[in-house]
Structures are given as structure tokens and as C-alpha cells.
């Protein structure tokens, strides 16, 4: 069991990092879509 303890925080950080990355990519995608829609409206 003592061998498992050090790996858990690393996995938690990895999971949080991946979750944050996915959320950031989603946010970026939404912003890019909004920008494209705005450009079409201006024309």
C-alpha cells in the first residue's frame, strides 16, 4: 500500500490537468466560433 500513496496525487494532478486542458480547448473553440460568426455578420 505504501507504494501506491505517492502515485495518487500525481494521478489526481494529471486528471485535473487534462480536465482543465479540455475545458480550455472548449472555451477556445467557442470563442473562435463566436469570432467567425461576428465576421460573417459584419460582411
ROMIRO-533562 format. One record per atom (N, C-alpha, C, O, CB): residue in one letter; atom name; x negated, y, z negated. Coordinates in steps of 0.2 Angstrom, whole numbers. Glycine has a CB too. Example, Ala and Ser with C-alpha at 12.3 -4.5 7.8 and 13.67 -1.06 7.14 Angstrom:
! ROMIRO-533562
<r type="A" atom="N" xx="-66" yy="-28" zz="-39"/>
<r type="A" atom="CA" xx="-62" yy="-22" zz="-39"/>
<r type="A" atom="C" xx="-66" yy="-16" zz="-39"/>
<r type="A" atom="O" xx="-71" yy="-17" zz="-42"/>
<r type="A" atom="CB" xx="-57" yy="-22" zz="-45"/>
<r type="S" atom="N" xx="-64" yy="-11" zz="-35"/>
<r type="S" atom="CA" xx="-68" yy="-5" zz="-36"/>
<r type="S" atom="C" xx="-64" yy="0" zz="-39"/>
<r type="S" atom="O" xx="-67" yy="6" zz="-40"/>
<r type="S" atom="CB" xx="-70" yy="-3" zz="-29"/>
END
This chain:
! ROMIRO-533562
<r type="X" atom="N" xx="-4" yy="-6" zz="0"/>
<r type="X" atom="CA" xx="0" yy="0" zz="0"/>
<r type="X" atom="C" xx="-4" yy="6" zz="0"/>
<r type="X" atom="O" xx="-3" yy="11" zz="3"/>
<r type="X" atom="CB" xx="5" yy="0" zz="-6"/>
<r type="X" atom="N" xx="-10" yy="6" zz="-4"/>
<r type="X" atom="CA" xx="-14" yy="12" zz="-4"/>
<r type="X" atom="C" xx="-17" yy="14" zz="3"/>
<r type="X" atom="O" xx="-18" yy="20" zz="4"/>
<r type="X" atom="CB" xx="-20" yy="11" zz="-9"/>
<r type="X" atom="N" xx="-17" yy="9" zz="7"/>
<r type="X" atom="CA" xx="-20" yy="11" zz="14"/>
<r type="X" atom="C" xx="-15" yy="14" zz="18"/>
<r type="X" atom="O" xx="-16" yy="18" zz="23"/>
<r type="X" atom="CB" xx="-22" yy="4" zz="18"/>
<r type="X" atom="N" xx="-8" yy="14" zz="16"/>
<r type="X" atom="CA" xx="-3" yy="17" zz="20"/>
<r type="X" atom="C" xx="-2" yy="24" zz="18"/>
<r type="X" atom="O" xx="0" yy="28" zz="22"/>
<r type="X" atom="CB" xx="4" yy="13" zz="19"/>
<r type="X" atom="N" xx="-3" yy="26" zz="12"/>
<r type="X" atom="CA" xx="-2" yy="33" zz="9"/>
<r type="X" atom="C" xx="-5" yy="38" zz="14"/>
<r type="X" atom="O" xx="-2" yy="43" zz="15"/>
<r type="X" atom="CB" xx="-5" yy="33" zz="2"/>
<r type="X" atom="N" xx="-12" yy="38" zz="16"/>
<r type="X" atom="CA" xx="-15" yy="43" zz="19"/>
<r type="X" atom="C" xx="-12" yy="44" zz="26"/>
<r type="X" atom="O" xx="-12" yy="50" zz="29"/>
<r type="X" atom="CB" xx="-22" yy="42" zz="20"/>
<r type="X" atom="N" xx="-9" yy="39" zz="29"/>
<r type="X" atom="CA" xx="-6" yy="39" zz="36"/>
<r type="X" atom="C" xx="0" yy="43" zz="36"/>
<r type="X" atom="O" xx="2" yy="45" zz="42"/>
<r type="X" atom="CB" xx="-6" yy="32" zz="39"/>
<r type="X" atom="N" xx="4" yy="42" zz="31"/>
<r type="X" atom="CA" xx="11" yy="45" zz="31"/>
<r type="X" atom="C" xx="11" yy="53" zz="32"/>
<r type="X" atom="O" xx="15" yy="55" zz="37"/>
<r type="X" atom="CB" xx="15" yy="43" zz="25"/>
<r type="X" atom="N" xx="7" yy="57" zz="29"/>
<r type="X" atom="CA" xx="8" yy="64" zz="30"/>
<r type="X" atom="C" xx="6" yy="65" zz="37"/>
<r type="X" atom="O" xx="8" yy="70" zz="41"/>
<r type="X" atom="CB" xx="3" yy="68" zz="25"/>
<r type="X" atom="N" xx="1" yy="62" zz="40"/>
<r type="X" atom="CA" xx="-1" yy="63" zz="47"/>
<r type="X" atom="C" xx="5" yy="61" zz="52"/>
<r type="X" atom="O" xx="6" yy="65" zz="57"/>
<r type="X" atom="CB" xx="-7" yy="58" zz="49"/>
<r type="X" atom="N" xx="8" yy="56" zz="51"/>
<r type="X" atom="CA" xx="14" yy="54" zz="55"/>
<r type="X" atom="C" xx="19" yy="60" zz="54"/>
<r type="X" atom="O" xx="23" yy="61" zz="59"/>
<r type="X" atom="CB" xx="17" yy="47" zz="53"/>
<r type="X" atom="N" xx="20" yy="62" zz="48"/>
<r type="X" atom="CA" xx="25" yy="67" zz="47"/>
<r type="X" atom="C" xx="24" yy="73" zz="51"/>
<r type="X" atom="O" xx="28" yy="76" zz="54"/>
<r type="X" atom="CB" xx="26" yy="69" zz="39"/>
<r type="X" atom="N" xx="17" yy="75" zz="50"/>
<r type="X" atom="CA" xx="15" yy="81" zz="54"/>
<r type="X" atom="C" xx="16" yy="80" zz="61"/>
<r type="X" atom="O" xx="17" yy="85" zz="65"/>
<r type="X" atom="CB" xx="8" yy="83" zz="52"/>
<r type="X" atom="N" xx="14" yy="74" zz="64"/>
<r type="X" atom="CA" xx="14" yy="73" zz="71"/>
<r type="X" atom="C" xx="22" yy="73" zz="73"/>
<r type="X" atom="O" xx="23" yy="76" zz="78"/>
<r type="X" atom="CB" xx="12" yy="66" zz="73"/>
<r type="X" atom="N" xx="26" yy="71" zz="69"/>
<r type="X" atom="CA" xx="33" yy="71" zz="71"/>
<r type="X" atom="C" xx="36" yy="78" zz="71"/>
<r type="X" atom="O" xx="39" yy="80" zz="76"/>
<r type="X" atom="CB" xx="37" yy="67" zz="66"/>
<r type="X" atom="N" xx="34" yy="82" zz="66"/>
<r type="X" atom="CA" xx="36" yy="89" zz="66"/>
<r type="X" atom="C" xx="33" yy="93" zz="72"/>
<r type="X" atom="O" xx="36" yy="97" zz="75"/>
<r type="X" atom="CB" xx="34" yy="92" zz="59"/>
<r type="X" atom="N" xx="27" yy="91" zz="73"/>
<r type="X" atom="CA" xx="23" yy="95" zz="79"/>
<r type="X" atom="C" xx="27" yy="93" zz="85"/>
<r type="X" atom="O" xx="28" yy="98" zz="89"/>
<r type="X" atom="CB" xx="16" yy="93" zz="79"/>
<r type="X" atom="N" xx="29" yy="87" zz="86"/>
<r type="X" atom="CA" xx="32" yy="85" zz="93"/>
<r type="X" atom="C" xx="39" yy="88" zz="93"/>
<r type="X" atom="O" xx="41" yy="91" zz="98"/>
<r type="X" atom="CB" xx="33" yy="77" zz="93"/>
<r type="X" atom="N" xx="43" yy="88" zz="87"/>
<r type="X" atom="CA" xx="49" yy="91" zz="87"/>
<r type="X" atom="C" xx="49" yy="99" zz="88"/>
<r type="X" atom="O" xx="53" yy="102" zz="92"/>
<r type="X" atom="CB" xx="52" yy="90" zz="80"/>
<r type="X" atom="N" xx="44" yy="102" zz="86"/>
<r type="X" atom="CA" xx="43" yy="109" zz="87"/>
<r type="X" atom="C" xx="41" yy="111" zz="94"/>
<r type="X" atom="O" xx="44" yy="115" zz="97"/>
<r type="X" atom="CB" xx="37" yy="112" zz="82"/>
<r type="X" atom="N" xx="37" yy="106" zz="97"/>
<r type="X" atom="CA" xx="35" yy="107" zz="104"/>
<r type="X" atom="C" xx="41" yy="106" zz="109"/>
<r type="X" atom="O" xx="42" yy="110" zz="113"/>
<r type="X" atom="CB" xx="30" yy="102" zz="106"/>
<r type="X" atom="N" xx="45" yy="101" zz="107"/>
<r type="X" atom="CA" xx="51" yy="100" zz="111"/>
<r type="X" atom="C" xx="56" yy="106" zz="111"/>
<r type="X" atom="O" xx="59" yy="109" zz="116"/>
<r type="X" atom="CB" xx="55" yy="94" zz="109"/>
<r type="X" atom="N" xx="57" yy="109" zz="105"/>
<r type="X" atom="CA" xx="61" yy="115" zz="103"/>
<r type="X" atom="C" xx="58" yy="121" zz="107"/>
<r type="X" atom="O" xx="62" yy="125" zz="110"/>
<r type="X" atom="CB" xx="62" yy="116" zz="96"/>
<r type="X" atom="N" xx="52" yy="122" zz="107"/>
<r type="X" atom="CA" xx="49" yy="127" zz="110"/>
<r type="X" atom="C" xx="49" yy="127" zz="118"/>
<r type="X" atom="O" xx="51" yy="132" zz="121"/>
<r type="X" atom="CB" xx="41" yy="128" zz="108"/>
<r type="X" atom="N" xx="49" yy="121" zz="121"/>
<r type="X" atom="CA" xx="49" yy="120" zz="128"/>
<r type="X" atom="C" xx="57" yy="121" zz="130"/>
<r type="X" atom="O" xx="58" yy="124" zz="135"/>
<r type="X" atom="CB" xx="47" yy="113" zz="130"/>
<r type="X" atom="N" xx="61" yy="119" zz="126"/>
<r type="X" atom="CA" xx="68" yy="120" zz="127"/>
<r type="X" atom="C" xx="70" yy="128" zz="127"/>
<r type="X" atom="O" xx="73" yy="130" zz="131"/>
<r type="X" atom="CB" xx="73" yy="116" zz="122"/>
<r type="X" atom="N" xx="67" yy="131" zz="122"/>
<r type="X" atom="CA" xx="68" yy="138" zz="122"/>
<r type="X" atom="C" xx="65" yy="142" zz="128"/>
<r type="X" atom="O" xx="68" yy="146" zz="131"/>
<r type="X" atom="CB" xx="65" yy="141" zz="115"/>
<r type="X" atom="N" xx="59" yy="139" zz="130"/>
<r type="X" atom="CA" xx="56" yy="142" zz="136"/>
<r type="X" atom="C" xx="60" yy="141" zz="142"/>
<r type="X" atom="O" xx="61" yy="146" zz="146"/>
<r type="X" atom="CB" xx="49" yy="139" zz="137"/>
<r type="X" atom="N" xx="63" yy="135" zz="143"/>
<r type="X" atom="CA" xx="67" yy="133" zz="148"/>
<r type="X" atom="C" xx="73" yy="138" zz="149"/>
<r type="X" atom="O" xx="75" yy="140" zz="154"/>
<r type="X" atom="CB" xx="69" yy="126" zz="148"/>
<r type="X" atom="N" xx="76" yy="139" zz="143"/>
<r type="X" atom="CA" xx="82" yy="143" zz="143"/>
<r type="X" atom="C" xx="81" yy="151" zz="145"/>
<r type="X" atom="O" xx="84" yy="154" zz="148"/>
<r type="X" atom="CB" xx="86" yy="143" zz="135"/>
<r type="X" atom="N" xx="75" yy="153" zz="142"/>
<r type="X" atom="CA" xx="73" yy="160" zz="144"/>
<r type="X" atom="C" xx="71" yy="160" zz="151"/>
<r type="X" atom="O" xx="73" yy="165" zz="154"/>
<r type="X" atom="CB" xx="66" yy="162" zz="140"/>
<r type="X" atom="N" xx="68" yy="155" zz="154"/>
<r type="X" atom="CA" xx="66" yy="155" zz="161"/>
<r type="X" atom="C" xx="73" yy="155" zz="165"/>
<r type="X" atom="O" xx="73" yy="159" zz="170"/>
<r type="X" atom="CB" xx="62" yy="150" zz="163"/>
<r type="X" atom="N" xx="78" yy="151" zz="163"/>
<r type="X" atom="CA" xx="84" yy="151" zz="167"/>
<r type="X" atom="C" xx="88" yy="158" zz="167"/>
<r type="X" atom="O" xx="90" yy="160" zz="172"/>
<r type="X" atom="CB" xx="89" yy="145" zz="164"/>
<r type="X" atom="N" xx="87" yy="161" zz="161"/>
<r type="X" atom="CA" xx="91" yy="167" zz="160"/>
<r type="X" atom="C" xx="87" yy="172" zz="164"/>
<r type="X" atom="O" xx="91" yy="177" zz="168"/>
<r type="X" atom="CB" xx="90" yy="170" zz="152"/>
<r type="X" atom="N" xx="81" yy="172" zz="165"/>
<r type="X" atom="CA" xx="77" yy="177" zz="169"/>
<r type="X" atom="C" xx="79" yy="176" zz="176"/>
<r type="X" atom="O" xx="80" yy="181" zz="180"/>
<r type="X" atom="CB" xx="69" yy="176" zz="168"/>
<r type="X" atom="N" xx="79" yy="170" zz="179"/>
<r type="X" atom="CA" xx="81" yy="168" zz="186"/>
<r type="X" atom="C" xx="88" yy="171" zz="187"/>
<r type="X" atom="O" xx="89" yy="174" zz="192"/>
<r type="X" atom="CB" xx="81" yy="161" zz="187"/>
<r type="X" atom="N" xx="93" yy="170" zz="182"/>
<r type="X" atom="CA" xx="100" yy="172" zz="183"/>
<r type="X" atom="C" xx="100" yy="180" zz="184"/>
<r type="X" atom="O" xx="104" yy="182" zz="188"/>
<r type="X" atom="CB" xx="104" yy="169" zz="177"/>
<r type="X" atom="N" xx="96" yy="183" zz="179"/>
<r type="X" atom="CA" xx="96" yy="190" zz="179"/>
<r type="X" atom="C" xx="93" yy="193" zz="186"/>
<r type="X" atom="O" xx="96" yy="198" zz="189"/>
<r type="X" atom="CB" xx="92" yy="193" zz="173"/>
<r type="X" atom="N" xx="88" yy="190" zz="189"/>
<r type="X" atom="CA" xx="85" yy="192" zz="195"/>
<r type="X" atom="C" xx="91" yy="191" zz="201"/>
<r type="X" atom="O" xx="91" yy="196" zz="205"/>
<r type="X" atom="CB" xx="79" yy="188" zz="197"/>
<r type="X" atom="N" xx="94" yy="186" zz="201"/>
<r type="X" atom="CA" xx="99" yy="185" zz="206"/>
<r type="X" atom="C" xx="105" yy="190" zz="205"/>
<r type="X" atom="O" xx="108" yy="192" zz="210"/>
<r type="X" atom="CB" xx="103" yy="178" zz="205"/>
<r type="X" atom="N" xx="107" yy="192" zz="199"/>
<r type="X" atom="CA" xx="112" yy="197" zz="198"/>
<r type="X" atom="C" xx="110" yy="204" zz="200"/>
<r type="X" atom="O" xx="114" yy="208" zz="203"/>
<r type="X" atom="CB" xx="114" yy="197" zz="190"/>
<r type="X" atom="N" xx="103" yy="205" zz="200"/>
<r type="X" atom="CA" xx="100" yy="212" zz="202"/>
<r type="X" atom="C" xx="101" yy="212" zz="209"/>
<r type="X" atom="O" xx="102" yy="218" zz="212"/>
<r type="X" atom="CB" xx="93" yy="213" zz="199"/>
<r type="X" atom="N" xx="100" yy="207" zz="213"/>
<r type="X" atom="CA" xx="100" yy="207" zz="220"/>
<r type="X" atom="C" xx="107" yy="207" zz="222"/>
<r type="X" atom="O" xx="108" yy="207" zz="228"/>
<r type="X" atom="CB" xx="96" yy="201" zz="223"/>
END
